[in-house]
Amino acid sequence: MLRIHIYKDAKKEFRWRIKRSGRVLADSGEGYKTRAKLDRTLSNDDKRKQLDEIVSRENQVITRSLSEYVKAQKALKANPAQISQ
């Protein structure tokens, strides 16, 4: 599941991370003095497009990995002798 995690860093500034399955896909790279400034940044159309591109690329990787896994499983079922090699 994809999540946006908003938190305060050691300097008490607000930051964000996008995570999937515990893996960080993107982060703010900078702290924001107020939550309102962070929210304005995340609602900015250009920033939203960037984040959407990151999510899209990640979904493509997951889809490709899943299809490769399914192909490998089918190949192993078709030829179980490959397992011992």
Phi, psi and omega in degrees: 000138180273132181223144170258120181254121178251132185210169175257135179273187182298332179273007182066027175260151180278139176221165177227155174221145169254125183234149171221125180052041178080355182262131179280122179266327181201155174216170186292327180075352178207158177264153178242132183298325181232156177295326180298320178294319177297315180299319178298320179297313181292334180271355177296133183301318180296318179295319178299319178297318179299314180295320177298322178295319178298313180297318179298314178298317179298317178297323178296319179297315181296316179298315180296317180297318180295317181293324176294321178297315180298317178299316180296319179296319178296320179296320179293323178293324181287329183221080183298343179296337180294336183297320183279351183278000000 
